[in-house]
Amino acid sequence: MFSDPQSVTINTVANTLPRVSVGDRTATYTKDDETIDLTISHQAARSGRVRRMVRLDVSKITSDPFITGTNREVSSSAYIVVDEPADGAFANTELLNNVKGLLGWLNDANVNKLLAGES
């Protein structure tokens, strides 16, 4: 199990996220003001595969573009899924190298292209 609390740095601000729930192969860590959630989960699929996910959800209050003088809550999510055969055909080291390769590719330039809709 991951340590409690977890820390996530967004725009140079470290956010402390205590564990708020634990389920069957899942845990959620949430900032005290509930604006940041970190979810870690593992799912066994009927297809003989395992999906491991870490997901970061961030919410904020912003002005409503359609109703003057009104605010609304909005959210965004970013997550990574590692999908692998359940039979252990890939060693953890191989999966780690794949994730590191993806994280290395996700530099500022490539993320900005992604967010601009390029493919």
Phi and psi restraints in degrees (range 20) as a CNS / XPLOR table:
assign (resid 1 and name C) (resid 2 and name N)
       (resid 2 and name CA) (resid 2 and name C) 1.0 -67.5 20.0 2
assign (resid 2 and name N) (resid 2 and name CA)
       (resid 2 and name C) (resid 3 and name N) 1.0 154.7 20.0 2
assign (resid 2 and name C) (resid 3 and name N)
       (resid 3 and name CA) (resid 3 and name C) 1.0 -68.7 20.0 2
assign (resid 3 and name N) (resid 3 and name CA)
       (resid 3 and name C) (resid 4 and name N) 1.0 158.1 20.0 2
assign (resid 3 and name C) (resid 4 and name N)
       (resid 4 and name CA) (resid 4 and name C) 1.0 -122.3 20.0 2
assign (resid 4 and name N) (resid 4 and name CA)
       (resid 4 and name C) (resid 5 and name N) 1.0 120.4 20.0 2
assign (resid 4 and name C) (resid 5 and name N)
       (resid 5 and name CA) (resid 5 and name C) 1.0 -89.6 20.0 2
assign (resid 5 and name N) (resid 5 and name CA)
       (resid 5 and name C) (resid 6 and name N) 1.0 171.9 20.0 2
assign (resid 5 and name C) (resid 6 and name N)
       (resid 6 and name CA) (resid 6 and name C) 1.0 -99.5 20.0 2
assign (resid 6 and name N) (resid 6 and name CA)
       (resid 6 and name C) (resid 7 and name N) 1.0 158.8 20.0 2
assign (resid 6 and name C) (resid 7 and name N)
       (resid 7 and name CA) (resid 7 and name C) 1.0 -126.8 20.0 2
assign (resid 7 and name N) (resid 7 and name CA)
       (resid 7 and name C) (resid 8 and name N) 1.0 131.5 20.0 2
assign (resid 7 and name C) (resid 8 and name N)
       (resid 8 and name CA) (resid 8 and name C) 1.0 -126.3 20.0 2
assign (resid 8 and name N) (resid 8 and name CA)
       (resid 8 and name C) (resid 9 and name N) 1.0 126.9 20.0 2
assign (resid 8 and name C) (resid 9 and name N)
       (resid 9 and name CA) (resid 9 and name C) 1.0 -98.5 20.0 2
assign (resid 9 and name N) (resid 9 and name CA)
       (resid 9 and name C) (resid 10 and name N) 1.0 122.5 20.0 2
assign (resid 9 and name C) (resid 10 and name N)
       (resid 10 and name CA) (resid 10 and name C) 1.0 -123.5 20.0 2
assign (resid 10 and name N) (resid 10 and name CA)
       (resid 10 and name C) (resid 11 and name N) 1.0 119.8 20.0 2
assign (resid 10 and name C) (resid 11 and name N)
       (resid 11 and name CA) (resid 11 and name C) 1.0 53.4 20.0 2
assign (resid 11 and name N) (resid 11 and name CA)
       (resid 11 and name C) (resid 12 and name N) 1.0 48.5 20.0 2
assign (resid 11 and name C) (resid 12 and name N)
       (resid 12 and name CA) (resid 12 and name C) 1.0 69.8 20.0 2
assign (resid 12 and name N) (resid 12 and name CA)
       (resid 12 and name C) (resid 13 and name N) 1.0 3.8 20.0 2
assign (resid 12 and name C) (resid 13 and name N)
       (resid 13 and name CA) (resid 13 and name C) 1.0 -102.7 20.0 2
assign (resid 13 and name N) (resid 13 and name CA)
       (resid 13 and name C) (resid 14 and name N) 1.0 119.0 20.0 2
assign (resid 13 and name C) (resid 14 and name N)
       (resid 14 and name CA) (resid 14 and name C) 1.0 -79.0 20.0 2
assign (resid 14 and name N) (resid 14 and name CA)
       (resid 14 and name C) (resid 15 and name N) 1.0 127.6 20.0 2
assign (resid 14 and name C) (resid 15 and name N)
       (resid 15 and name CA) (resid 15 and name C) 1.0 -113.5 20.0 2
assign (resid 15 and name N) (resid 15 and name CA)
       (resid 15 and name C) (resid 16 and name N) 1.0 125.8 20.0 2
assign (resid 15 and name C) (resid 16 and name N)
       (resid 16 and name CA) (resid 16 and name C) 1.0 -87.6 20.0 2
assign (resid 16 and name N) (resid 16 and name CA)
       (resid 16 and name C) (resid 17 and name N) 1.0 127.8 20.0 2
assign (resid 16 and name C) (resid 17 and name N)
       (resid 17 and name CA) (resid 17 and name C) 1.0 -123.5 20.0 2
assign (resid 17 and name N) (resid 17 and name CA)
       (resid 17 and name C) (resid 18 and name N) 1.0 98.5 20.0 2
assign (resid 17 and name C) (resid 18 and name N)
       (resid 18 and name CA) (resid 18 and name C) 1.0 -70.3 20.0 2
assign (resid 18 and name N) (resid 18 and name CA)
       (resid 18 and name C) (resid 19 and name N) 1.0 152.6 20.0 2
assign (resid 18 and name C) (resid 19 and name N)
       (resid 19 and name CA) (resid 19 and name C) 1.0 -69.9 20.0 2
assign (resid 19 and name N) (resid 19 and name CA)
       (resid 19 and name C) (resid 20 and name N) 1.0 127.0 20.0 2
assign (resid 19 and name C) (resid 20 and name N)
       (resid 20 and name CA) (resid 20 and name C) 1.0 -113.7 20.0 2
assign (resid 20 and name N) (resid 20 and name CA)
       (resid 20 and name C) (resid 21 and name N) 1.0 -17.6 20.0 2
assign (resid 20 and name C) (resid 21 and name N)
       (resid 21 and name CA) (resid 21 and name C) 1.0 -155.1 20.0 2
assign (resid 21 and name N) (resid 21 and name CA)
       (resid 21 and name C) (resid 22 and name N) 1.0 148.5 20.0 2
assign (resid 21 and name C) (resid 22 and name N)
       (resid 22 and name CA) (resid 22 and name C) 1.0 -134.2 20.0 2
assign (resid 22 and name N) (resid 22 and name CA)
       (resid 22 and name C) (resid 23 and name N) 1.0 130.0 20.0 2
assign (resid 22 and name C) (resid 23 and name N)
       (resid 23 and name CA) (resid 23 and name C) 1.0 -128.4 20.0 2
assign (resid 23 and name N) (resid 23 and name CA)
       (resid 23 and name C) (resid 24 and name N) 1.0 -165.5 20.0 2
assign (resid 23 and name C) (resid 24 and name N)
       (resid 24 and name CA) (resid 24 and name C) 1.0 -70.8 20.0 2
assign (resid 24 and name N) (resid 24 and name CA)
       (resid 24 and name C) (resid 25 and name N) 1.0 103.3 20.0 2
assign (resid 24 and name C) (resid 25 and name N)
       (resid 25 and name CA) (resid 25 and name C) 1.0 64.2 20.0 2
assign (resid 25 and name N) (resid 25 and name CA)
       (resid 25 and name C) (resid 26 and name N) 1.0 31.8 20.0 2
assign (resid 25 and name C) (resid 26 and name N)
       (resid 26 and name CA) (resid 26 and name C) 1.0 -151.1 20.0 2
assign (resid 26 and name N) (resid 26 and name CA)
       (resid 26 and name C) (resid 27 and name N) 1.0 151.6 20.0 2
assign (resid 26 and name C) (resid 27 and name N)
       (resid 27 and name CA) (resid 27 and name C) 1.0 -148.2 20.0 2
assign (resid 27 and name N) (resid 27 and name CA)
       (resid 27 and name C) (resid 28 and name N) 1.0 147.6 20.0 2
assign (resid 27 and name C) (resid 28 and name N)
       (resid 28 and name CA) (resid 28 and name C) 1.0 -126.2 20.0 2
assign (resid 28 and name N) (resid 28 and name CA)
       (resid 28 and name C) (resid 29 and name N) 1.0 136.6 20.0 2
assign (resid 28 and name C) (resid 29 and name N)
       (resid 29 and name CA) (resid 29 and name C) 1.0 -120.7 20.0 2
assign (resid 29 and name N) (resid 29 and name CA)
       (resid 29 and name C) (resid 30 and name N) 1.0 131.8 20.0 2
assign (resid 29 and name C) (resid 30 and name N)
       (resid 30 and name CA) (resid 30 and name C) 1.0 -135.0 20.0 2
assign (resid 30 and name N) (resid 30 and name CA)
       (resid 30 and name C) (resid 31 and name N) 1.0 137.3 20.0 2
assign (resid 30 and name C) (resid 31 and name N)
       (resid 31 and name CA) (resid 31 and name C) 1.0 -65.8 20.0 2
assign (resid 31 and name N) (resid 31 and name CA)
       (resid 31 and name C) (resid 32 and name N) 1.0 151.3 20.0 2
assign (resid 31 and name C) (resid 32 and name N)
       (resid 32 and name CA) (resid 32 and name C) 1.0 -58.2 20.0 2
assign (resid 32 and name N) (resid 32 and name CA)
       (resid 32 and name C) (resid 33 and name N) 1.0 -29.0 20.0 2
assign (resid 32 and name C) (resid 33 and name N)
       (resid 33 and name CA) (resid 33 and name C) 1.0 -92.2 20.0 2
assign (resid 33 and name N) (resid 33 and name CA)
       (resid 33 and name C) (resid 34 and name N) 1.0 6.1 20.0 2
assign (resid 33 and name C) (resid 34 and name N)
       (resid 34 and name CA) (resid 34 and name C) 1.0 63.1 20.0 2
assign (resid 34 and name N) (resid 34 and name CA)
       (resid 34 and name C) (resid 35 and name N) 1.0 24.9 20.0 2
assign (resid 34 and name C) (resid 35 and name N)
       (resid 35 and name CA) (resid 35 and name C) 1.0 -92.8 20.0 2
assign (resid 35 and name N) (resid 35 and name CA)
       (resid 35 and name C) (resid 36 and name N) 1.0 -12.5 20.0 2
assign (resid 35 and name C) (resid 36 and name N)
       (resid 36 and name CA) (resid 36 and name C) 1.0 -135.0 20.0 2
assign (resid 36 and name N) (resid 36 and name CA)
       (resid 36 and name C) (resid 37 and name N) 1.0 128.0 20.0 2
assign (resid 36 and name C) (resid 37 and name N)
       (resid 37 and name CA) (resid 37 and name C) 1.0 -123.9 20.0 2
assign (resid 37 and name N) (resid 37 and name CA)
       (resid 37 and name C) (resid 38 and name N) 1.0 137.2 20.0 2
assign (resid 37 and name C) (resid 38 and name N)
       (resid 38 and name CA) (resid 38 and name C) 1.0 -119.0 20.0 2
assign (resid 38 and name N) (resid 38 and name CA)
       (resid 38 and name C) (resid 39 and name N) 1.0 121.3 20.0 2
assign (resid 38 and name C) (resid 39 and name N)
       (resid 39 and name CA) (resid 39 and name C) 1.0 -117.5 20.0 2
assign (resid 39 and name N) (resid 39 and name CA)
       (resid 39 and name C) (resid 40 and name N) 1.0 132.9 20.0 2
assign (resid 39 and name C) (resid 40 and name N)
       (resid 40 and name CA) (resid 40 and name C) 1.0 -123.0 20.0 2
assign (resid 40 and name N) (resid 40 and name CA)
       (resid 40 and name C) (resid 41 and name N) 1.0 124.4 20.0 2
assign (resid 40 and name C) (resid 41 and name N)
       (resid 41 and name CA) (resid 41 and name C) 1.0 -144.6 20.0 2
assign (resid 41 and name N) (resid 41 and name CA)
       (resid 41 and name C) (resid 42 and name N) 1.0 160.9 20.0 2
assign (resid 41 and name C) (resid 42 and name N)
       (resid 42 and name CA) (resid 42 and name C) 1.0 -137.0 20.0 2
assign (resid 42 and name N) (resid 42 and name CA)
       (resid 42 and name C) (resid 43 and name N) 1.0 127.8 20.0 2
assign (resid 42 and name C) (resid 43 and name N)
       (resid 43 and name CA) (resid 43 and name C) 1.0 -127.9 20.0 2
assign (resid 43 and name N) (resid 43 and name CA)
       (resid 43 and name C) (resid 44 and name N) 1.0 132.3 20.0 2
assign (resid 43 and name C) (resid 44 and name N)
       (resid 44 and name CA) (resid 44 and name C) 1.0 -93.8 20.0 2
assign (resid 44 and name N) (resid 44 and name CA)
       (resid 44 and name C) (resid 45 and name N) 1.0 124.0 20.0 2
assign (resid 44 and name C) (resid 45 and name N)
       (resid 45 and name CA) (resid 45 and name C) 1.0 -95.3 20.0 2
assign (resid 45 and name N) (resid 45 and name CA)
       (resid 45 and name C) (resid 46 and name N) 1.0 154.7 20.0 2
assign (resid 45 and name C) (resid 46 and name N)
       (resid 46 and name CA) (resid 46 and name C) 1.0 -63.2 20.0 2
assign (resid 46 and name N) (resid 46 and name CA)
       (resid 46 and name C) (resid 47 and name N) 1.0 -21.0 20.0 2
assign (resid 46 and name C) (resid 47 and name N)
       (resid 47 and name CA) (resid 47 and name C) 1.0 -74.9 20.0 2
assign (resid 47 and name N) (resid 47 and name CA)
       (resid 47 and name C) (resid 48 and name N) 1.0 2.1 20.0 2
assign (resid 47 and name C) (resid 48 and name N)
       (resid 48 and name CA) (resid 48 and name C) 1.0 82.3 20.0 2
assign (resid 48 and name N) (resid 48 and name CA)
       (resid 48 and name C) (resid 49 and name N) 1.0 25.0 20.0 2
assign (resid 48 and name C) (resid 49 and name N)
       (resid 49 and name CA) (resid 49 and name C) 1.0 -121.3 20.0 2
assign (resid 49 and name N) (resid 49 and name CA)
       (resid 49 and name C) (resid 50 and name N) 1.0 161.3 20.0 2
assign (resid 49 and name C) (resid 50 and name N)
       (resid 50 and name CA) (resid 50 and name C) 1.0 -122.7 20.0 2
assign (resid 50 and name N) (resid 50 and name CA)
       (resid 50 and name C) (resid 51 and name N) 1.0 132.8 20.0 2
assign (resid 50 and name C) (resid 51 and name N)
       (resid 51 and name CA) (resid 51 and name C) 1.0 -112.7 20.0 2
assign (resid 51 and name N) (resid 51 and name CA)
       (resid 51 and name C) (resid 52 and name N) 1.0 121.6 20.0 2
assign (resid 51 and name C) (resid 52 and name N)
       (resid 52 and name CA) (resid 52 and name C) 1.0 -112.4 20.0 2
assign (resid 52 and name N) (resid 52 and name CA)
       (resid 52 and name C) (resid 53 and name N) 1.0 128.8 20.0 2
assign (resid 52 and name C) (resid 53 and name N)
       (resid 53 and name CA) (resid 53 and name C) 1.0 -133.0 20.0 2
assign (resid 53 and name N) (resid 53 and name CA)
       (resid 53 and name C) (resid 54 and name N) 1.0 141.5 20.0 2
assign (resid 53 and name C) (resid 54 and name N)
       (resid 54 and name CA) (resid 54 and name C) 1.0 -125.4 20.0 2
assign (resid 54 and name N) (resid 54 and name CA)
       (resid 54 and name C) (resid 55 and name N) 1.0 129.1 20.0 2
assign (resid 54 and name C) (resid 55 and name N)
       (resid 55 and name CA) (resid 55 and name C) 1.0 -133.5 20.0 2
assign (resid 55 and name N) (resid 55 and name CA)
       (resid 55 and name C) (resid 56 and name N) 1.0 135.6 20.0 2
assign (resid 55 and name C) (resid 56 and name N)
       (resid 56 and name CA) (resid 56 and name C) 1.0 -115.9 20.0 2
assign (resid 56 and name N) (resid 56 and name CA)
       (resid 56 and name C) (resid 57 and name N) 1.0 120.7 20.0 2
assign (resid 56 and name C) (resid 57 and name N)
       (resid 57 and name CA) (resid 57 and name C) 1.0 -112.2 20.0 2
assign (resid 57 and name N) (resid 57 and name CA)
       (resid 57 and name C) (resid 58 and name N) 1.0 130.9 20.0 2
assign (resid 57 and name C) (resid 58 and name N)
       (resid 58 and name CA) (resid 58 and name C) 1.0 -127.2 20.0 2
assign (resid 58 and name N) (resid 58 and name CA)
       (resid 58 and name C) (resid 59 and name N) 1.0 131.8 20.0 2
assign (resid 58 and name C) (resid 59 and name N)
       (resid 59 and name CA) (resid 59 and name C) 1.0 -123.5 20.0 2
assign (resid 59 and name N) (resid 59 and name CA)
       (resid 59 and name C) (resid 60 and name N) 1.0 159.3 20.0 2
assign (resid 59 and name C) (resid 60 and name N)
       (resid 60 and name CA) (resid 60 and name C) 1.0 -155.9 20.0 2
assign (resid 60 and name N) (resid 60 and name CA)
       (resid 60 and name C) (resid 61 and name N) 1.0 164.8 20.0 2
assign (resid 60 and name C) (resid 61 and name N)
       (resid 61 and name CA) (resid 61 and name C) 1.0 -99.9 20.0 2
assign (resid 61 and name N) (resid 61 and name CA)
       (resid 61 and name C) (resid 62 and name N) 1.0 132.2 20.0 2
assign (resid 61 and name C) (resid 62 and name N)
       (resid 62 and name CA) (resid 62 and name C) 1.0 -142.0 20.0 2
assign (resid 62 and name N) (resid 62 and name CA)
       (resid 62 and name C) (resid 63 and name N) 1.0 164.7 20.0 2
assign (resid 62 and name C) (resid 63 and name N)
       (resid 63 and name CA) (resid 63 and name C) 1.0 -71.0 20.0 2
assign (resid 63 and name N) (resid 63 and name CA)
       (resid 63 and name C) (resid 64 and name N) 1.0 144.3 20.0 2
assign (resid 63 and name C) (resid 64 and name N)
       (resid 64 and name CA) (resid 64 and name C) 1.0 -79.9 20.0 2
assign (resid 64 and name N) (resid 64 and name CA)
       (resid 64 and name C) (resid 65 and name N) 1.0 121.7 20.0 2
assign (resid 64 and name C) (resid 65 and name N)
       (resid 65 and name CA) (resid 65 and name C) 1.0 -71.3 20.0 2
assign (resid 65 and name N) (resid 65 and name CA)
       (resid 65 and name C) (resid 66 and name N) 1.0 -13.4 20.0 2
assign (resid 65 and name C) (resid 66 and name N)
       (resid 66 and name CA) (resid 66 and name C) 1.0 -102.7 20.0 2
assign (resid 66 and name N) (resid 66 and name CA)
       (resid 66 and name C) (resid 67 and name N) 1.0 -21.6 20.0 2
assign (resid 66 and name C) (resid 67 and name N)
       (resid 67 and name CA) (resid 67 and name C) 1.0 -126.2 20.0 2
assign (resid 67 and name N) (resid 67 and name CA)
       (resid 67 and name C) (resid 68 and name N) 1.0 107.1 20.0 2
assign (resid 67 and name C) (resid 68 and name N)
       (resid 68 and name CA) (resid 68 and name C) 1.0 -58.6 20.0 2
assign (resid 68 and name N) (resid 68 and name CA)
       (resid 68 and name C) (resid 69 and name N) 1.0 134.9 20.0 2
assign (resid 68 and name C) (resid 69 and name N)
       (resid 69 and name CA) (resid 69 and name C) 1.0 77.9 20.0 2
assign (resid 69 and name N) (resid 69 and name CA)
       (resid 69 and name C) (resid 70 and name N) 1.0 11.1 20.0 2
assign (resid 69 and name C) (resid 70 and name N)
       (resid 70 and name CA) (resid 70 and name C) 1.0 -118.0 20.0 2
assign (resid 70 and name N) (resid 70 and name CA)
       (resid 70 and name C) (resid 71 and name N) 1.0 140.5 20.0 2
assign (resid 70 and name C) (resid 71 and name N)
       (resid 71 and name CA) (resid 71 and name C) 1.0 -106.5 20.0 2
assign (resid 71 and name N) (resid 71 and name CA)
       (resid 71 and name C) (resid 72 and name N) 1.0 159.1 20.0 2
assign (resid 71 and name C) (resid 72 and name N)
       (resid 72 and name CA) (resid 72 and name C) 1.0 -146.3 20.0 2
assign (resid 72 and name N) (resid 72 and name CA)
       (resid 72 and name C) (resid 73 and name N) 1.0 156.9 20.0 2
assign (resid 72 and name C) (resid 73 and name N)
       (resid 73 and name CA) (resid 73 and name C) 1.0 -90.4 20.0 2
assign (resid 73 and name N) (resid 73 and name CA)
       (resid 73 and name C) (resid 74 and name N) 1.0 135.0 20.0 2
assign (resid 73 and name C) (resid 74 and name N)
       (resid 74 and name CA) (resid 74 and name C) 1.0 -128.5 20.0 2
assign (resid 74 and name N) (resid 74 and name CA)
       (resid 74 and name C) (resid 75 and name N) 1.0 160.4 20.0 2
assign (resid 74 and name C) (resid 75 and name N)
       (resid 75 and name CA) (resid 75 and name C) 1.0 -144.8 20.0 2
assign (resid 75 and name N) (resid 75 and name CA)
       (resid 75 and name C) (resid 76 and name N) 1.0 159.5 20.0 2
assign (resid 75 and name C) (resid 76 and name N)
       (resid 76 and name CA) (resid 76 and name C) 1.0 -138.2 20.0 2
assign (resid 76 and name N) (resid 76 and name CA)
       (resid 76 and name C) (resid 77 and name N) 1.0 158.7 20.0 2
assign (resid 76 and name C) (resid 77 and name N)
       (resid 77 and name CA) (resid 77 and name C) 1.0 -135.6 20.0 2
assign (resid 77 and name N) (resid 77 and name CA)
       (resid 77 and name C) (resid 78 and name N) 1.0 147.4 20.0 2
assign (resid 77 and name C) (resid 78 and name N)
       (resid 78 and name CA) (resid 78 and name C) 1.0 -137.0 20.0 2
assign (resid 78 and name N) (resid 78 and name CA)
       (resid 78 and name C) (resid 79 and name N) 1.0 134.1 20.0 2
assign (resid 78 and name C) (resid 79 and name N)
       (resid 79 and name CA) (resid 79 and name C) 1.0 -151.2 20.0 2
assign (resid 79 and name N) (resid 79 and name CA)
       (resid 79 and name C) (resid 80 and name N) 1.0 158.9 20.0 2
assign (resid 79 and name C) (resid 80 and name N)
       (resid 80 and name CA) (resid 80 and name C) 1.0 -123.6 20.0 2
assign (resid 80 and name N) (resid 80 and name CA)
       (resid 80 and name C) (resid 81 and name N) 1.0 133.4 20.0 2
assign (resid 80 and name C) (resid 81 and name N)
       (resid 81 and name CA) (resid 81 and name C) 1.0 -119.5 20.0 2
assign (resid 81 and name N) (resid 81 and name CA)
       (resid 81 and name C) (resid 82 and name N) 1.0 131.3 20.0 2
assign (resid 81 and name C) (resid 82 and name N)
       (resid 82 and name CA) (resid 82 and name C) 1.0 -107.8 20.0 2
assign (resid 82 and name N) (resid 82 and name CA)
       (resid 82 and name C) (resid 83 and name N) 1.0 115.3 20.0 2
assign (resid 82 and name C) (resid 83 and name N)
       (resid 83 and name CA) (resid 83 and name C) 1.0 -109.5 20.0 2
assign (resid 83 and name N) (resid 83 and name CA)
       (resid 83 and name C) (resid 84 and name N) 1.0 124.9 20.0 2
assign (resid 83 and name C) (resid 84 and name N)
       (resid 84 and name CA) (resid 84 and name C) 1.0 -143.1 20.0 2
assign (resid 84 and name N) (resid 84 and name CA)
       (resid 84 and name C) (resid 85 and name N) 1.0 157.9 20.0 2
assign (resid 84 and name C) (resid 85 and name N)
       (resid 85 and name CA) (resid 85 and name C) 1.0 -66.0 20.0 2
assign (resid 85 and name N) (resid 85 and name CA)
       (resid 85 and name C) (resid 86 and name N) 1.0 140.0 20.0 2
assign (resid 85 and name C) (resid 86 and name N)
       (resid 86 and name CA) (resid 86 and name C) 1.0 -71.0 20.0 2
assign (resid 86 and name N) (resid 86 and name CA)
       (resid 86 and name C) (resid 87 and name N) 1.0 -14.2 20.0 2
assign (resid 86 and name C) (resid 87 and name N)
       (resid 87 and name CA) (resid 87 and name C) 1.0 -81.9 20.0 2
assign (resid 87 and name N) (resid 87 and name CA)
       (resid 87 and name C) (resid 88 and name N) 1.0 3.9 20.0 2
assign (resid 87 and name C) (resid 88 and name N)
       (resid 88 and name CA) (resid 88 and name C) 1.0 77.6 20.0 2
assign (resid 88 and name N) (resid 88 and name CA)
       (resid 88 and name C) (resid 89 and name N) 1.0 22.7 20.0 2
assign (resid 88 and name C) (resid 89 and name N)
       (resid 89 and name CA) (resid 89 and name C) 1.0 -62.7 20.0 2
assign (resid 89 and name N) (resid 89 and name CA)
       (resid 89 and name C) (resid 90 and name N) 1.0 -24.7 20.0 2
assign (resid 89 and name C) (resid 90 and name N)
       (resid 90 and name CA) (resid 90 and name C) 1.0 -109.3 20.0 2
assign (resid 90 and name N) (resid 90 and name CA)
       (resid 90 and name C) (resid 91 and name N) 1.0 129.8 20.0 2
assign (resid 90 and name C) (resid 91 and name N)
       (resid 91 and name CA) (resid 91 and name C) 1.0 -73.2 20.0 2
assign (resid 91 and name N) (resid 91 and name CA)
       (resid 91 and name C) (resid 92 and name N) 1.0 154.4 20.0 2
assign (resid 91 and name C) (resid 92 and name N)
       (resid 92 and name CA) (resid 92 and name C) 1.0 -55.9 20.0 2
assign (resid 92 and name N) (resid 92 and name CA)
       (resid 92 and name C) (resid 93 and name N) 1.0 -34.9 20.0 2
assign (resid 92 and name C) (resid 93 and name N)
       (resid 93 and name CA) (resid 93 and name C) 1.0 -63.2 20.0 2
assign (resid 93 and name N) (resid 93 and name CA)
       (resid 93 and name C) (resid 94 and name N) 1.0 -40.8 20.0 2
assign (resid 93 and name C) (resid 94 and name N)
       (resid 94 and name CA) (resid 94 and name C) 1.0 -65.0 20.0 2
assign (resid 94 and name N) (resid 94 and name CA)
       (resid 94 and name C) (resid 95 and name N) 1.0 -43.5 20.0 2
assign (resid 94 and name C) (resid 95 and name N)
       (resid 95 and name CA) (resid 95 and name C) 1.0 -65.2 20.0 2
assign (resid 95 and name N) (resid 95 and name CA)
       (resid 95 and name C) (resid 96 and name N) 1.0 -40.5 20.0 2
assign (resid 95 and name C) (resid 96 and name N)
       (resid 96 and name CA) (resid 96 and name C) 1.0 -59.5 20.0 2
assign (resid 96 and name N) (resid 96 and name CA)
       (resid 96 and name C) (resid 97 and name N) 1.0 -44.5 20.0 2
assign (resid 96 and name C) (resid 97 and name N)
       (resid 97 and name CA) (resid 97 and name C) 1.0 -63.1 20.0 2
assign (resid 97 and name N) (resid 97 and name CA)
       (resid 97 and name C) (resid 98 and name N) 1.0 -37.0 20.0 2
assign (resid 97 and name C) (resid 98 and name N)
       (resid 98 and name CA) (resid 98 and name C) 1.0 -64.4 20.0 2
assign (resid 98 and name N) (resid 98 and name CA)
       (resid 98 and name C) (resid 99 and name N) 1.0 -45.0 20.0 2
assign (resid 98 and name C) (resid 99 and name N)
       (resid 99 and name CA) (resid 99 and name C) 1.0 -64.3 20.0 2
assign (resid 99 and name N) (resid 99 and name CA)
       (resid 99 and name C) (resid 100 and name N) 1.0 -43.4 20.0 2
assign (resid 99 and name C) (resid 100 and name N)
       (resid 100 and name CA) (resid 100 and name C) 1.0 -61.3 20.0 2
assign (resid 100 and name N) (resid 100 and name CA)
       (resid 100 and name C) (resid 101 and name N) 1.0 -37.8 20.0 2
assign (resid 100 and name C) (resid 101 and name N)
       (resid 101 and name CA) (resid 101 and name C) 1.0 -62.0 20.0 2
assign (resid 101 and name N) (resid 101 and name CA)
       (resid 101 and name C) (resid 102 and name N) 1.0 -44.6 20.0 2
assign (resid 101 and name C) (resid 102 and name N)
       (resid 102 and name CA) (resid 102 and name C) 1.0 -65.2 20.0 2
assign (resid 102 and name N) (resid 102 and name CA)
       (resid 102 and name C) (resid 103 and name N) 1.0 -45.9 20.0 2
assign (resid 102 and name C) (resid 103 and name N)
       (resid 103 and name CA) (resid 103 and name C) 1.0 -61.5 20.0 2
assign (resid 103 and name N) (resid 103 and name CA)
       (resid 103 and name C) (resid 104 and name N) 1.0 -36.4 20.0 2
assign (resid 103 and name C) (resid 104 and name N)
       (resid 104 and name CA) (resid 104 and name C) 1.0 -66.3 20.0 2
assign (resid 104 and name N) (resid 104 and name CA)
       (resid 104 and name C) (resid 105 and name N) 1.0 -35.9 20.0 2
assign (resid 104 and name C) (resid 105 and name N)
       (resid 105 and name CA) (resid 105 and name C) 1.0 -70.3 20.0 2
assign (resid 105 and name N) (resid 105 and name CA)
       (resid 105 and name C) (resid 106 and name N) 1.0 -27.7 20.0 2
assign (resid 105 and name C) (resid 106 and name N)
       (resid 106 and name CA) (resid 106 and name C) 1.0 -79.5 20.0 2
assign (resid 106 and name N) (resid 106 and name CA)
       (resid 106 and name C) (resid 107 and name N) 1.0 55.0 20.0 2
assign (resid 106 and name C) (resid 107 and name N)
       (resid 107 and name CA) (resid 107 and name C) 1.0 -79.3 20.0 2
assign (resid 107 and name N) (resid 107 and name CA)
       (resid 107 and name C) (resid 108 and name N) 1.0 173.5 20.0 2
assign (resid 107 and name C) (resid 108 and name N)
       (resid 108 and name CA) (resid 108 and name C) 1.0 -57.0 20.0 2
assign (resid 108 and name N) (resid 108 and name CA)
       (resid 108 and name C) (resid 109 and name N) 1.0 -42.5 20.0 2
assign (resid 108 and name C) (resid 109 and name N)
       (resid 109 and name CA) (resid 109 and name C) 1.0 -63.1 20.0 2
assign (resid 109 and name N) (resid 109 and name CA)
       (resid 109 and name C) (resid 110 and name N) 1.0 -46.1 20.0 2
assign (resid 109 and name C) (resid 110 and name N)
       (resid 110 and name CA) (resid 110 and name C) 1.0 -70.3 20.0 2
assign (resid 110 and name N) (resid 110 and name CA)
       (resid 110 and name C) (resid 111 and name N) 1.0 -36.9 20.0 2
assign (resid 110 and name C) (resid 111 and name N)
       (resid 111 and name CA) (resid 111 and name C) 1.0 -65.8 20.0 2
assign (resid 111 and name N) (resid 111 and name CA)
       (resid 111 and name C) (resid 112 and name N) 1.0 -40.6 20.0 2
assign (resid 111 and name C) (resid 112 and name N)
       (resid 112 and name CA) (resid 112 and name C) 1.0 -62.5 20.0 2
assign (resid 112 and name N) (resid 112 and name CA)
       (resid 112 and name C) (resid 113 and name N) 1.0 -37.9 20.0 2
assign (resid 112 and name C) (resid 113 and name N)
       (resid 113 and name CA) (resid 113 and name C) 1.0 -65.4 20.0 2
assign (resid 113 and name N) (resid 113 and name CA)
       (resid 113 and name C) (resid 114 and name N) 1.0 -41.7 20.0 2
assign (resid 113 and name C) (resid 114 and name N)
       (resid 114 and name CA) (resid 114 and name C) 1.0 -59.4 20.0 2
assign (resid 114 and name N) (resid 114 and name CA)
       (resid 114 and name C) (resid 115 and name N) 1.0 -48.2 20.0 2
assign (resid 114 and name C) (resid 115 and name N)
       (resid 115 and name CA) (resid 115 and name C) 1.0 -67.1 20.0 2
assign (resid 115 and name N) (resid 115 and name CA)
       (resid 115 and name C) (resid 116 and name N) 1.0 -22.4 20.0 2
assign (resid 115 and name C) (resid 116 and name N)
       (resid 116 and name CA) (resid 116 and name C) 1.0 -84.1 20.0 2
assign (resid 116 and name N) (resid 116 and name CA)
       (resid 116 and name C) (resid 117 and name N) 1.0 -3.1 20.0 2
assign (resid 116 and name C) (resid 117 and name N)
       (resid 117 and name CA) (resid 117 and name C) 1.0 93.3 20.0 2
assign (resid 117 and name N) (resid 117 and name CA)
       (resid 117 and name C) (resid 118 and name N) 1.0 8.2 20.0 2
assign (resid 117 and name C) (resid 118 and name N)
       (resid 118 and name CA) (resid 118 and name C) 1.0 -74.5 20.0 2
assign (resid 118 and name N) (resid 118 and name CA)
       (resid 118 and name C) (resid 119 and name N) 1.0 154.0 20.0 2
